[in-house]
């Protein structure tokens, strides 16, 4: 895992470092699906504004765009725009897109780069029209050769003949995962992140057990053996947790929970367990290091 920039010892610096750590795996996921900083920035702004609005609502306060702007760092105009967008951003203006996607969009929509049938032309690197003119028009200050090399590397463009190129799709996307698969990943990240961060906030109720154990510095064959073992045990544990949930809900085939509930009748709560086997490949220069014992993270607790 790449280390984030050094932060100061003050809480704000540590919070920024925590944000970098949390965003690294998300950045990896988004890059595989052709999204860049512009798309993520728009989503972050939407999330901040609507979370601030949710907090105001939870405190029975009237919605106040000025106060939301004060704590999010956005302008009141931007806050008002995002509050009107009740759903998360689905599409961005062309100039806000990741630059490779801007080029592909122009290739599919600009008449200069289309055939008479409305299909993207196979373009030479130089000429009129050419990939160079396309890239200069749609990718900003990125040199055409750098843009072409990246699109070829991402599998978004192919060379149809010597020095002639054609797009393979409308977006840069290395992963074959569908949109629904992406949404499911987002839902799971949301649930797990809420569970982790709840312990550092003001959530009421008893603290839930939380821990992390990592065996580091393993040889490749040792890591694979441990993954196989943990996979089997995780599946057994997950089956047990599903039976517990079925019992609580009185699912057909399971004995319903007949004990009187001690919880207040107001509202509803969700309880679940997330189990995942973590297998990270360390750089080659780390393979010579001696194995380190399992490292167990300290459970988080509410103060």
Residue frames relative to the residue before (quaternion, step in Angstrom):
aa qw qx qy qz dx dy dz
X 1.0000 0.0000 0.0000 0.0000 0.00 0.00 0.00
X 0.4237 -0.6994 0.5115 0.2641 3.57 -0.84 0.96
X 0.4077 -0.7177 0.5090 0.2443 3.55 -0.94 0.87
X 0.4563 -0.6734 0.5023 0.2931 3.57 -1.03 0.77
X 0.6627 -0.4855 0.3650 0.4380 3.58 -1.22 0.26
X 0.5865 -0.5819 0.4208 0.3746 3.56 -1.11 0.65
X 0.1673 -0.7787 0.5978 0.0909 3.52 -0.97 0.84
X 0.5720 -0.5719 0.4511 0.3771 3.52 -1.24 0.35
X 0.6269 -0.5649 0.3873 0.3713 3.55 -1.29 0.14
X 0.5319 0.6276 -0.4285 0.3736 3.60 1.20 -0.10
X 0.6609 -0.5487 0.3332 0.3887 3.61 -1.11 0.58
X 0.6333 0.5389 -0.3496 0.4316 3.60 0.98 -0.74
X 0.6485 0.5128 -0.3182 0.4639 3.57 1.00 -0.81
X 0.6546 0.5020 -0.3079 0.4740 3.56 0.98 -0.82
X 0.6276 0.5305 -0.3381 0.4587 3.58 1.05 -0.73
X 0.6413 0.5106 -0.3239 0.4724 3.58 1.03 -0.78
X 0.6379 0.5131 -0.3254 0.4733 3.58 1.01 -0.78
X 0.6317 0.5269 -0.3255 0.4662 3.59 1.03 -0.79
X 0.6315 0.5348 -0.3313 0.4532 3.59 1.03 -0.78
X 0.6356 0.5226 -0.3293 0.4631 3.59 0.99 -0.82
X 0.6603 0.5113 -0.3075 0.4561 3.59 0.89 -0.92
X 0.6830 0.4868 -0.2886 0.4618 3.58 0.94 -0.88
X 0.7025 0.4895 -0.2708 0.4400 3.58 1.05 -0.74
X 0.5191 0.6690 -0.4199 0.3267 3.62 1.13 -0.46
X 0.7119 0.4131 -0.2984 0.4831 3.67 0.71 -0.84
X 0.6125 0.5393 -0.3532 0.4575 3.59 1.12 -0.61
X 0.6229 0.5329 -0.3342 0.4651 3.59 1.02 -0.78
X 0.6341 0.5323 -0.3249 0.4572 3.58 0.99 -0.82
X 0.6590 0.5107 -0.2960 0.4661 3.57 0.98 -0.89
X 0.7011 0.4777 -0.2773 0.4509 3.58 0.84 -0.97
X 0.6196 0.5396 -0.3494 0.4502 3.59 1.01 -0.73
X 0.6394 0.5280 -0.3235 0.4558 3.58 1.06 -0.72
X 0.7502 0.3623 -0.2041 0.5140 3.59 1.17 -0.48
X 0.6352 -0.6129 0.3164 0.3474 3.53 1.14 0.64
X 0.5546 0.5851 -0.4125 0.4241 3.58 1.14 0.47
X 0.1735 -0.7983 0.5719 0.0748 3.54 -1.05 0.78
X 0.8038 -0.2918 0.2139 0.4723 3.54 -1.30 -0.32
X 0.6377 0.5342 -0.3714 0.4123 3.69 0.82 -0.75
X 0.6775 0.4817 -0.2989 0.4687 3.59 0.90 -0.90
X 0.6651 0.4957 -0.3105 0.4642 3.58 0.94 -0.86
X 0.6308 0.5449 -0.3341 0.4400 3.59 0.99 -0.81
X 0.6476 0.5047 -0.3201 0.4727 3.58 0.98 -0.81
X 0.6559 0.5008 -0.3091 0.4727 3.59 0.98 -0.83
X 0.6345 0.5272 -0.3312 0.4579 3.61 0.99 -0.80
X 0.6453 0.5143 -0.3297 0.4587 3.59 0.91 -0.85
X 0.6481 0.5149 -0.3174 0.4626 3.59 0.93 -0.89
X 0.6718 0.5063 -0.3022 0.4484 3.59 0.89 -0.94
X 0.6546 0.5133 -0.3189 0.4542 3.60 0.93 -0.86
X 0.6847 0.4944 -0.2973 0.4453 3.57 0.83 -0.97
X 0.7216 0.4380 -0.2670 0.4650 3.59 0.83 -0.91
X 0.6045 0.5164 -0.3713 0.4797 3.62 1.13 -0.43
X 0.6368 0.5069 -0.3313 0.4773 3.59 1.00 -0.76
X 0.6420 0.5135 -0.3211 0.4701 3.59 1.02 -0.76
X 0.6323 0.5302 -0.3323 0.4569 3.59 1.02 -0.78
X 0.6449 0.5202 -0.3239 0.4567 3.59 1.01 -0.80
X 0.6291 0.5194 -0.3385 0.4690 3.58 1.00 -0.76
X 0.6585 0.5091 -0.3051 0.4627 3.57 0.95 -0.88
X 0.6495 0.5255 -0.3193 0.4473 3.60 1.00 -0.84
X 0.7046 0.4155 -0.2533 0.5164 3.60 1.17 -0.56
X 0.4619 -0.7064 0.4188 0.3351 3.57 1.34 0.29
X 0.4154 0.6841 -0.4848 0.3527 3.57 1.04 0.80
X 0.5202 -0.6162 0.4741 0.3535 3.60 -1.07 0.59
X 0.5712 -0.5981 0.4351 0.3559 3.56 -1.10 0.70
X 0.0041 -0.8106 0.5820 -0.0651 3.56 -0.67 1.17
X 0.3243 -0.7854 0.4991 0.1698 3.57 -0.29 1.30
X 0.6224 0.5530 -0.3480 0.4310 3.60 1.03 -0.71
X 0.6772 0.4746 -0.2984 0.4765 3.58 0.93 -0.85
X 0.6154 0.5254 -0.3465 0.4746 3.59 1.08 -0.66
X 0.6407 0.5153 -0.3224 0.4690 3.58 0.99 -0.81
X 0.6386 0.5531 -0.3284 0.4223 3.58 1.01 -0.79
X 0.7645 0.3753 -0.2176 0.4768 3.61 0.89 -0.85
X 0.6965 0.4613 -0.2884 0.4679 3.62 1.16 -0.41
X 0.4464 -0.7014 0.4524 0.3227 3.60 1.18 -0.43
X 0.5525 0.5919 -0.3987 0.4306 3.58 1.27 0.17
X 0.5598 -0.5753 0.4596 0.3801 3.56 -1.26 0.24
X 0.6232 -0.5411 0.4012 0.3974 3.56 -1.22 0.43
X 0.6102 0.5508 -0.3493 0.4497 3.58 1.07 -0.71
X 0.6691 0.4920 -0.2982 0.4704 3.58 0.95 -0.90
X 0.6309 0.5292 -0.3299 0.4616 3.59 0.99 -0.81
X 0.6585 0.5105 -0.3130 0.4558 3.59 0.89 -0.91
X 0.6400 0.5279 -0.3214 0.4565 3.59 1.00 -0.82
X 0.7085 0.4641 -0.2631 0.4619 3.56 0.89 -0.95
X 0.6138 0.5428 -0.3542 0.4508 3.60 1.09 -0.60
X 0.6343 0.5251 -0.3280 0.4630 3.58 1.10 -0.64
X 0.6505 0.4856 -0.3121 0.4937 3.58 1.18 -0.55
X 0.1898 -0.8336 0.5105 0.0925 3.57 0.01 1.28
X 0.7190 0.3430 -0.2353 0.5568 3.60 1.21 -0.36
X 0.6140 -0.5480 0.4147 0.3883 3.56 -1.19 0.56
X 0.6275 -0.5692 0.3626 0.3884 3.62 -1.08 0.67
X 0.2244 -0.7937 0.5562 0.1017 3.54 -0.84 1.03
X 0.7983 0.0364 0.0056 0.6011 3.57 1.05 -0.73
X 0.2708 -0.7616 0.5709 0.1440 3.53 -1.19 0.58
X 0.5960 -0.5127 0.4558 0.4174 3.51 -1.26 0.35
X 0.6685 -0.5445 0.3234 0.3899 3.57 -1.09 0.75
X 0.7052 0.4875 -0.2909 0.4247 3.59 0.82 -0.94
X 0.6647 0.4963 -0.3128 0.4626 3.60 1.22 -0.27
X 0.5297 0.6577 -0.4036 0.3520 3.59 1.23 -0.16
X 0.6279 -0.4639 0.4535 0.4300 3.53 -1.35 0.24
X 0.5694 -0.6833 0.3293 0.3169 3.58 -0.78 1.05
X 0.6071 0.5396 -0.3640 0.4558 3.58 1.05 -0.62
X 0.6592 0.4991 -0.3050 0.4726 3.57 1.03 -0.75
X 0.5826 0.5580 -0.3771 0.4550 3.59 1.13 -0.56
X 0.6595 0.5112 -0.3036 0.4601 3.57 0.93 -0.94
X 0.6763 0.4897 -0.2969 0.4634 3.59 0.89 -0.92
X 0.6311 0.5276 -0.3367 0.4583 3.58 1.02 -0.76
X 0.6558 0.5042 -0.3076 0.4702 3.58 0.96 -0.86
X 0.6323 0.5467 -0.3192 0.4466 3.54 1.06 -0.80
X 0.7331 0.4201 -0.2243 0.4856 3.59 1.12 -0.70
X 0.7870 0.3514 -0.1634 0.4801 3.61 1.15 -0.42
X 0.6465 0.5195 -0.3286 0.4519 3.61 1.13 -0.54
X 0.4810 -0.7130 0.4329 0.2700 3.57 -0.62 1.18
X 0.5773 0.6009 -0.3791 0.4023 3.60 1.11 -0.61
X 0.7746 0.3378 -0.1598 0.5103 3.58 1.05 -0.77
X 0.5862 0.5637 -0.3683 0.4506 3.59 1.26 0.41
X 0.4878 -0.6152 0.5268 0.3256 3.56 -1.28 0.43
X 0.6958 -0.4431 0.3423 0.4498 3.60 -1.26 0.03
X 0.6652 0.4898 -0.2932 0.4813 3.57 1.19 -0.55
X 0.5495 -0.6421 0.3839 0.3719 3.60 1.26 0.00
X 0.5164 0.6226 -0.4211 0.4103 3.58 1.25 0.39
X 0.5905 -0.5707 0.4149 0.3917 3.63 -1.10 0.52
X 0.4287 -0.7039 0.5078 0.2508 3.57 -0.92 0.92
X 0.4278 -0.5870 0.5998 0.3357 3.51 -1.35 0.32
X 0.1302 -0.8400 0.5263 0.0189 3.57 -0.52 1.20
X 0.4019 -0.6539 0.5703 0.2928 3.58 -1.09 0.65
X 0.6262 -0.5435 0.3801 0.4100 3.57 -1.20 0.33
X 0.7862 0.1448 -0.0731 0.5963 3.59 0.99 -0.85
X 0.4982 0.6366 -0.4884 0.3287 3.57 -1.19 0.53
X 0.3504 -0.7162 0.5544 0.2384 3.54 -1.27 -0.37
X 0.4592 -0.3889 -0.7602 0.2449 1.54 -0.67 2.39
X 0.0938 -0.7867 0.6090 0.0390 3.56 -1.26 0.36
X 0.6655 -0.4703 0.3706 0.4456 3.53 -1.30 0.12
X 0.6151 0.5655 -0.3529 0.4211 3.58 1.02 -0.74
X 0.6739 0.4704 -0.3084 0.4790 3.60 0.91 -0.84
X 0.6116 0.5495 -0.3354 0.4598 3.58 1.08 -0.75
X 0.6981 0.4770 -0.2761 0.4570 3.57 0.82 -1.02
X 0.6503 0.5146 -0.3283 0.4523 3.60 0.93 -0.80
X 0.6794 0.4987 -0.2904 0.4532 3.56 1.06 -0.71
X 0.8253 0.2934 -0.1126 0.4691 3.59 0.94 -0.86
X 0.7356 0.4416 -0.2588 0.4438 3.64 1.10 -0.35
X 0.5346 -0.6489 0.4152 0.3475 3.59 1.17 0.29
X 0.8136 -0.2772 0.2024 0.4693 3.55 -0.92 -0.93
X 0.4290 0.6852 -0.4822 0.3376 3.60 1.22 0.31
X 0.4558 -0.6814 0.4862 0.3026 3.66 -0.73 0.94
X 0.5835 -0.6204 0.3915 0.3484 3.62 -0.91 0.85
X 0.6520 0.5182 -0.3318 0.4430 3.60 0.95 -0.83
X 0.6465 0.5096 -0.3189 0.4696 3.59 0.97 -0.80
X 0.6522 0.5080 -0.3177 0.4644 3.58 0.97 -0.83
X 0.6584 0.5060 -0.3132 0.4608 3.60 0.91 -0.88
X 0.6493 0.5210 -0.3222 0.4508 3.59 0.90 -0.90
X 0.6742 0.4925 -0.2997 0.4617 3.58 0.95 -0.85
X 0.6592 0.4983 -0.3135 0.4679 3.61 0.94 -0.82
X 0.6271 0.5109 -0.3330 0.4845 3.59 1.08 -0.68
X 0.6661 0.5080 -0.3025 0.4547 3.58 0.93 -0.90
X 0.6943 0.4652 -0.2720 0.4770 3.59 1.08 -0.72
X 0.4695 -0.6873 0.4401 0.3368 3.60 1.24 -0.16
X 0.4631 0.6836 -0.4439 0.3481 3.59 1.22 0.44
X 0.7612 0.2023 -0.1060 0.6070 3.58 1.28 -0.43
X 0.1150 -0.7821 0.6066 0.0846 3.58 -1.11 0.64
X 0.4405 -0.6580 0.5413 0.2828 3.54 -1.25 0.50
X 0.2594 -0.8108 0.5088 0.1281 3.59 -0.37 1.24
X 0.7548 -0.0681 0.0358 0.6515 3.57 1.17 -0.61
X 0.7405 -0.4016 0.2495 0.4777 3.57 -1.19 0.10
X 0.8616 -0.0283 -0.0408 0.5052 3.53 -0.70 1.20
X 0.6023 0.4711 -0.4031 0.5028 3.57 1.08 0.79
X 0.0984 -0.8327 0.5445 -0.0209 3.54 -0.81 1.06
X 0.0804 -0.7912 0.6062 0.0069 3.54 -1.17 0.72
X 0.4536 -0.6917 0.4792 0.2934 3.62 -0.99 0.76
X 0.3494 -0.7362 0.5432 0.2021 3.57 -1.15 0.63
X 0.8053 -0.0042 -0.0001 0.5928 3.58 1.22 -0.15
X 0.6261 -0.5667 0.3971 0.3594 3.55 -1.31 0.04
X 0.7815 0.2252 -0.1325 0.5666 3.60 1.20 -0.35
X 0.4956 -0.6004 0.5316 0.3337 3.52 -1.32 0.39
X 0.2128 0.7830 -0.5558 0.1809 3.59 -0.52 1.11
X 0.2046 -0.8008 0.5544 0.0972 3.54 -0.46 1.22
X 0.7027 0.4486 -0.2629 0.4857 3.59 1.11 -0.68
X 0.3940 -0.7194 0.5241 0.2290 3.55 -1.10 0.73
X 0.3932 0.7378 -0.4744 0.2757 3.60 1.26 0.03
X 0.4421 -0.7000 0.4980 0.2580 3.56 -0.99 0.85
X 0.6840 -0.4631 0.3611 0.4327 3.53 -1.32 0.14
X 0.6380 0.5219 -0.3344 0.4568 3.60 1.02 -0.74
X 0.6254 0.5269 -0.3398 0.4645 3.58 1.04 -0.74
X 0.6339 0.5248 -0.3233 0.4672 3.56 1.03 -0.80
X 0.6533 0.5106 -0.3152 0.4617 3.57 0.94 -0.86
X 0.6450 0.5202 -0.3277 0.4539 3.58 0.97 -0.79
X 0.6170 0.5206 -0.3412 0.4815 3.59 1.05 -0.74
X 0.6542 0.5172 -0.3093 0.4570 3.57 0.95 -0.87
X 0.6426 0.5190 -0.3249 0.4606 3.60 0.96 -0.83
X 0.6804 0.4856 -0.3016 0.4586 3.57 0.91 -0.87
X 0.6299 0.5204 -0.3324 0.4710 3.57 1.00 -0.80
X 0.6318 0.5453 -0.3258 0.4443 3.56 1.02 -0.82
X 0.6816 0.4883 -0.2925 0.4598 3.58 0.86 -0.97
X 0.6950 0.4727 -0.2853 0.4605 3.58 0.83 -0.99
X 0.6579 0.5078 -0.3186 0.4559 3.60 0.93 -0.84
X 0.6259 0.5238 -0.3371 0.4693 3.59 1.02 -0.74
X 0.6562 0.5188 -0.3159 0.4477 3.59 0.95 -0.87
X 0.6790 0.4881 -0.2933 0.4635 3.59 0.98 -0.86
X 0.7356 0.4380 -0.2490 0.4528 3.58 0.78 -0.99
X 0.5268 0.6414 -0.4207 0.3660 3.61 1.15 -0.40
X 0.6508 0.5454 -0.3208 0.4195 3.58 1.06 -0.69
X 0.7001 0.4325 -0.2820 0.4932 3.58 1.18 -0.34
X 0.6545 0.5166 -0.3084 0.4578 3.56 1.28 -0.08
X 0.6808 -0.4973 0.3688 0.3914 3.51 -1.20 -0.63
X 0.2766 0.7782 -0.5198 0.2184 3.58 1.18 0.50
X 0.3683 -0.7411 0.5216 0.2075 3.54 -0.86 0.98
X 0.6199 0.5658 -0.4093 0.3580 3.53 -1.31 0.27
X 0.6637 -0.5127 0.3593 0.4093 3.57 -1.27 0.25
X 0.5170 -0.6437 0.4553 0.3333 3.60 -1.03 0.70
X 0.3522 -0.7164 0.5607 0.2201 3.57 -1.05 0.75
X 0.5651 -0.5962 0.4401 0.3626 3.57 -1.10 0.68
X 0.0738 0.7863 -0.6073 0.0871 3.53 -0.99 0.88
X 0.1860 0.7840 -0.5689 0.1649 3.57 -0.75 1.00
X 0.1414 -0.7646 0.6235 0.0810 3.54 -1.31 0.33
X 0.0585 -0.7898 0.6104 0.0126 3.56 -0.84 1.00
X 0.0221 -0.8054 0.5916 -0.0295 3.58 -0.78 1.05
X 0.1925 -0.7386 0.6352 0.1179 3.57 -0.91 0.97
X 0.0945 -0.8481 0.5213 -0.0008 3.59 -0.30 1.25
X 0.7913 0.3448 -0.2384 0.4451 3.55 -1.27 0.42
X 0.3656 0.7471 -0.4838 0.2722 3.59 1.13 0.56
X 0.5086 -0.5856 0.5248 0.3508 3.53 -1.26 0.47
X 0.6674 -0.5322 0.3253 0.4068 3.64 -1.09 0.61
X 0.6900 0.4685 -0.3081 0.4577 3.63 0.84 -0.88
X 0.6189 0.5297 -0.3474 0.4644 3.60 1.09 -0.63
X 0.6420 0.5273 -0.3251 0.4518 3.57 1.00 -0.82
X 0.6665 0.5033 -0.3077 0.4559 3.60 0.92 -0.87
X 0.6376 0.5188 -0.3266 0.4665 3.60 1.02 -0.78
X 0.6710 0.4941 -0.3003 0.4642 3.56 0.96 -0.88
X 0.6200 0.5380 -0.3412 0.4580 3.60 1.02 -0.76
X 0.6527 0.5152 -0.3173 0.4560 3.58 0.91 -0.89
X 0.6590 0.5090 -0.3039 0.4629 3.58 0.96 -0.89
X 0.6859 0.4812 -0.2833 0.4665 3.55 0.89 -0.95
X 0.5951 0.5594 -0.3662 0.4459 3.60 1.07 -0.66
X 0.6676 0.4986 -0.3048 0.4613 3.59 0.88 -0.95
X 0.7015 0.4693 -0.2790 0.4580 3.57 0.83 -0.96
X 0.6271 0.5356 -0.3390 0.4527 3.58 1.06 -0.71
X 0.6388 0.5229 -0.3268 0.4602 3.57 0.99 -0.83
X 0.6479 0.5114 -0.3184 0.4662 3.59 0.97 -0.83
X 0.6647 0.5002 -0.3043 0.4641 3.57 0.96 -0.88
X 0.6572 0.5139 -0.3189 0.4497 3.58 0.95 -0.84
X 0.6210 0.5304 -0.3415 0.4653 3.60 1.03 -0.74
X 0.6342 0.5240 -0.3240 0.4672 3.58 1.04 -0.78
X 0.6694 0.4957 -0.3084 0.4594 3.59 0.89 -0.90
X 0.6279 0.5291 -0.3432 0.4560 3.61 1.06 -0.69
X 0.6346 0.5182 -0.3334 0.4664 3.59 1.03 -0.72
X 0.6238 0.5351 -0.3379 0.4587 3.58 1.03 -0.75
X 0.6602 0.4993 -0.3037 0.4718 3.58 0.94 -0.93
X 0.6415 0.5233 -0.3250 0.4572 3.59 0.97 -0.85
X 0.6431 0.5249 -0.3218 0.4554 3.58 1.02 -0.78
X 0.6536 0.5206 -0.3110 0.4528 3.56 0.93 -0.89
X 0.7528 0.4006 -0.2085 0.4790 3.57 0.91 -0.94
X 0.4232 -0.7165 0.4675 0.2983 3.57 1.23 -0.15
X 0.1648 0.8101 -0.5394 0.1599 3.56 1.04 0.82
X 0.5899 -0.5761 0.4141 0.3855 3.64 -1.00 0.74
X 0.7611 0.3218 -0.2626 0.4982 3.51 -0.89 0.99
X 0.7230 0.3369 -0.2301 0.5576 3.55 1.26 -0.20
X 0.5060 -0.6453 0.4820 0.3086 3.54 -1.12 0.65
X 0.3913 -0.7494 0.4836 0.2266 3.56 -0.58 1.11
X 0.5129 -0.6233 0.4983 0.3164 3.53 -1.20 0.58
X 0.1232 -0.8301 0.5428 0.0333 3.58 -0.44 1.22
X 0.4766 0.6661 -0.4568 0.3471 3.60 1.21 -0.02
X 0.5148 -0.6361 0.4618 0.3421 3.60 -0.98 0.73
X 0.4496 -0.6981 0.4892 0.2670 3.55 -0.96 0.84
X 0.3179 -0.7449 0.5597 0.1757 3.55 -1.04 0.90
X 0.5420 0.6331 -0.3992 0.3823 3.58 1.27 -0.15
X 0.5736 -0.5813 0.4361 0.3780 3.59 -1.13 0.52
X 0.5411 -0.6604 0.4266 0.2986 3.55 -1.11 0.74
X 0.5853 0.6008 -0.3691 0.4003 3.57 1.22 -0.37
X 0.8545 0.1495 -0.1064 0.4859 3.57 -0.94 0.91
X 0.3386 -0.7106 0.5813 0.2063 3.50 -1.40 0.02
X 0.1694 -0.7711 0.6041 0.1083 3.56 -1.24 0.43
X 0.2601 -0.7373 0.5990 0.1732 3.54 -1.26 0.42
X 0.0489 -0.7836 0.6193 0.0012 3.57 -0.98 0.88
X 0.1493 0.7970 -0.5723 0.1219 3.57 -0.85 0.92
X 0.3114 -0.7181 0.5893 0.2001 3.53 -1.35 0.13
X 0.1608 -0.7698 0.6118 0.0849 3.55 -0.93 0.94
X 0.0313 -0.7911 0.6107 -0.0186 3.58 -0.81 1.04
X 0.1239 0.7900 -0.5912 0.1050 3.57 -0.82 0.97
X 0.3111 -0.7196 0.5879 0.1995 3.56 -1.04 0.80
X 0.2168 -0.7940 0.5608 0.0896 3.59 -0.69 1.11
X 0.0488 0.7851 -0.6137 0.0677 3.57 -0.71 1.10
X 0.0288 0.8104 -0.5804 0.0749 3.56 -0.30 1.27
X 0.3239 -0.7407 0.5585 0.1858 3.56 -0.90 0.97
X 0.2818 -0.7749 0.5443 0.1543 3.57 -0.64 1.09
X 0.6433 -0.5163 0.3842 0.4147 3.61 -1.20 0.42
X 0.6648 -0.5409 0.3463 0.3816 3.56 -1.19 0.60
X 0.6629 0.5267 -0.3267 0.4200 3.56 0.97 -0.77
X 0.6225 0.5393 -0.3477 0.4480 3.57 1.27 -0.17
X 0.5279 0.6664 -0.4083 0.3325 3.60 1.22 -0.34
X 0.6596 0.5160 -0.3179 0.4446 3.56 1.13 -0.55
X 0.5308 0.6345 -0.4115 0.3825 3.57 1.24 -0.20
X 0.5240 -0.6317 0.4574 0.3421 3.62 -1.03 0.68
X 0.5979 -0.5667 0.4107 0.3907 3.60 -1.11 0.59
X 0.2405 -0.7526 0.5950 0.1477 3.55 -1.10 0.73
X 0.5557 -0.6161 0.4250 0.3619 3.59 -1.03 0.64
X 0.6702 -0.4886 0.3656 0.4224 3.53 -1.27 0.39
X 0.2236 -0.7661 0.5910 0.1177 3.54 -0.93 0.96
X 0.1440 -0.8109 0.5655 0.0443 3.50 -0.70 1.10
X 0.3798 -0.7380 0.5137 0.2173 3.54 -0.72 1.08
X 0.5034 -0.6464 0.4789 0.3153 3.52 -1.10 0.67
X 0.4845 -0.6610 0.4735 0.3227 3.63 -0.82 0.93
X 0.4154 -0.6885 0.5336 0.2620 3.54 -1.05 0.79
X 0.0611 -0.8001 0.5963 0.0233 3.55 -1.03 0.72
X 0.4731 -0.6558 0.5028 0.3055 3.52 -1.18 0.49
X 0.3964 -0.7061 0.5322 0.2471 3.55 -1.01 0.80
